[in-house]
């Protein structure tokens, strides 16, 4: 065998290896997508059969908008950039509703463990990422249904919002990303605490501080310096900021930053929650 023939064989082997890696990656990616869709469809089916949770969770945002929002609109003490206070706070209440649904998603995997369902999932060849992504997608769908309720209430209260096709699509993307992130975070918490009682306690401790330490009810500019730092590190602030850009101001200059932060945060919690998911049964 000549040196030239040997070199050609090495090049062919290298190309074949690259192709095999590419095929394997695409095969695994398609499997994750297919399994994620199956898990999400199963979760959404539960919602369709019992929508009681959505109805009960819709009470809180209605109270925020109908009582707190209208009362604060008369005070006019908070700078809102030329918009009414109801316009300013509606994206914040929308984000709060989505987060409050998603943050308790970890409770479902504790329930599934207690019922023996989770152990069956883990015994299948389904990728852990698909199990996590399925629940994250389902949380986003639940968030969208909750958002519809909030927007209907805003329309009844005659809150003027920007409704355009690109804006609506942007809102859907933000809701899916935000709900997915907090659902993934809740699954991480569930894999650590492992009991319903601890999870409910930690969930209550997290949700309200996240809400008040964001720009949902007031702009960051009027916050004390230490709270501004917390707000900048708070993912909820980026959800509210993006929703406010699409629904109220129409200024999309910061939207790429908001979406970038949400995508990056979502990727991190996806991999971490997929790694820790089996520890719920440990």
Secondary structure, 3 states (H helix, E strand, C coil): CCHHHHHHHHHHHHHHHHHHHHHHHHHHHHHHHHHHHHHHHHHHHHHHHCCHHHHHHHHHHHHHHHHHHHHHHHHCCCCCCCCCHHHHHHHHHHHHHHHHHHCCCHHHHHHHHHHCHHHHHHHCCCCHHHHHHHHHHHHHHHHHHHHHHHHHHHHHCCCCCCCCHHHHHHHHHHHHHHHHHHHHHHHHHHHHHCCHHHHHHHHHHHHHHHHHCCCCCCCHHHCCHHHHHHHHCCHHHHHHHHHHHHHHHCCCCCHHHHHHHHHHHHHHHHHHHHHHHHHHHC
